[in-house]
Amino acid sequence: MVLEIVEEEVIGGSASLSPPPLILNHVSFVVRSVGRSVRFYEEVLGFVSVKRPSSFKFHGAWLYNHGIGIHLLQCNSLDEVPKKKGIINPKENHISFQCSNIHLLKRKLEEMGVEYVTAIVEDSGIQVDQLFFHDPDGYMVEICNCDNLPVIPLSSCPTKLPYMKDPMLSSFFGGKGYKLQFGSCGAEAESMFMESLVTDMMDISF
């Protein structure tokens, strides 16, 4: 048996390995009632129920839309679910969704009797509107038009550009992409953008 020796470049005492490409797949919530939560995410946020693997031996549901999945898990006891809070605090843990028409969603929440609070974020003359509310189990949801703000990496190289393979994700952003300021690594960012564009075109071609 021949052993292959692989040499790795070590920088600062650790192997120089870049993290693999990542994209958010889903979020998961333990809920009091799967059926009630399914109705909420379908009616309020437009999610669609999708097939769930048959190997699961516990009750739950999978939903998908806007390029992300939501997995709901039926609790075994109420102790597993955080106590629902009456006060909506934007500084608590939450999941946030980009939306091009916050006013439309406000009317939907009012029709369904769902309480919400609003906030405004400003930076360099740019304004972002935020809308916060609880789902039936008290998990915080934010709706915002955060694409108004440019994504400016603090490091020398840019973040990975969003991969718009999913047509629902692309349409959800209203045809607008994230605004990314490249700084000193503009050539690398342009290369990544072209790579993603070519990949998308290949998917369309085949």
Solvent accessible surface area in square Angstrom, and as a share of the most:
residue,aa,sasa,rsa
1,M,214,0.96
2,V,144,0.83
3,L,138,0.69
4,E,152,0.68
5,I,154,0.78
6,V,110,0.63
7,E,160,0.72
8,E,96,0.43
9,E,122,0.55
10,V,93,0.53
11,I,108,0.55
12,G,86,0.83
13,G,71,0.69
14,S,69,0.45
15,A,42,0.33
16,S,59,0.38
17,L,133,0.66
18,S,103,0.66
19,P,113,0.71
20,P,95,0.60
21,P,118,0.74
22,L,151,0.75
23,I,120,0.61
24,L,115,0.57
25,N,106,0.54
26,H,71,0.32
27,V,31,0.18
28,S,57,0.37
29,F,27,0.11
30,V,45,0.26
31,V,0,0.00
32,R,64,0.23
33,S,41,0.27
34,V,6,0.04
35,G,35,0.33
36,R,93,0.34
37,S,0,0.00
38,V,22,0.13
39,R,133,0.49
40,F,15,0.06
41,Y,0,0.00
42,E,61,0.27
43,E,90,0.41
44,V,8,0.05
45,L,16,0.08
46,G,35,0.33
47,F,4,0.02
48,V,83,0.48
49,S,56,0.36
50,V,64,0.37
51,K,169,0.72
52,R,47,0.17
53,P,54,0.34
54,S,102,0.66
55,S,83,0.54
56,F,75,0.31
57,K,183,0.78
58,F,103,0.43
59,H,112,0.50
60,G,11,0.11
61,A,18,0.14
62,W,61,0.21
63,L,1,0.01
64,Y,70,0.27
65,N,21,0.11
66,H,32,0.14
67,G,19,0.18
68,I,17,0.09
69,G,4,0.04
70,I,0,0.00
71,H,22,0.10
72,L,0,0.00
73,L,52,0.26
74,Q,56,0.25
75,C,14,0.08
76,N,140,0.72
77,S,53,0.34
78,L,117,0.58
79,D,140,0.72
80,E,84,0.37
81,V,6,0.03
82,P,74,0.46
83,K,180,0.76
84,K,115,0.49
85,K,108,0.46
86,G,74,0.71
87,I,142,0.72
88,I,21,0.10
89,N,58,0.30
90,P,48,0.30
91,K,187,0.79
92,E,51,0.23
93,N,145,0.75
94,H,82,0.37
95,I,20,0.10
96,S,52,0.33
97,F,12,0.05
98,Q,21,0.09
99,C,22,0.13
100,S,91,0.59
101,N,70,0.36
102,I,14,0.07
103,H,123,0.55
104,L,97,0.48
105,L,19,0.09
106,K,47,0.20
107,R,133,0.48
108,K,71,0.30
109,L,0,0.00
110,E,104,0.46
111,E,140,0.63
112,M,73,0.32
113,G,65,0.62
114,V,29,0.17
115,E,130,0.58
116,Y,60,0.23
117,V,54,0.31
118,T,74,0.43
119,A,35,0.27
120,I,106,0.54
121,V,60,0.34
122,E,126,0.57
123,D,83,0.43
124,S,107,0.69
125,G,85,0.82
126,I,54,0.27
127,Q,80,0.35
128,V,3,0.01
129,D,47,0.24
130,Q,34,0.15
131,L,0,0.00
132,F,4,0.02
133,F,0,0.00
134,H,18,0.08
135,D,2,0.01
136,P,21,0.13
137,D,1,0.01
138,G,19,0.18
139,Y,41,0.16
140,M,8,0.04
141,V,0,0.00
142,E,7,0.03
143,I,3,0.01
144,C,3,0.02
145,N,31,0.16
146,C,49,0.29
147,D,6,0.03
148,N,48,0.25
149,L,50,0.25
150,P,31,0.19
151,V,53,0.31
152,I,100,0.51
153,P,25,0.16
154,L,186,0.93
155,S,81,0.52
156,S,79,0.51
157,C,52,0.31
158,P,16,0.10
159,T,68,0.40
160,K,106,0.45
161,L,20,0.10
162,P,49,0.31
163,Y,68,0.26
164,M,48,0.21
165,K,117,0.49
166,D,30,0.16
167,P,105,0.66
168,M,79,0.35
169,L,27,0.13
170,S,42,0.27
171,S,80,0.51
172,F,45,0.19
173,F,18,0.08
174,G,52,0.50
175,G,66,0.64
176,K,107,0.45
177,G,48,0.46
178,Y,86,0.33
179,K,97,0.41
180,L,25,0.13
181,Q,96,0.43
182,F,72,0.30
183,G,72,0.69
184,S,99,0.64
185,C,21,0.12
186,G,25,0.24
187,A,84,0.65
188,E,86,0.38
189,A,0,0.00
190,E,106,0.48
191,S,69,0.44
192,M,33,0.15
193,F,106,0.44
194,M,92,0.41
195,E,106,0.48
196,S,17,0.11
197,L,72,0.36
198,V,76,0.43
199,T,51,0.30
200,D,27,0.14
201,M,113,0.50
202,M,108,0.48
203,D,63,0.33
204,I,147,0.74
205,S,87,0.56
206,F,199,0.83
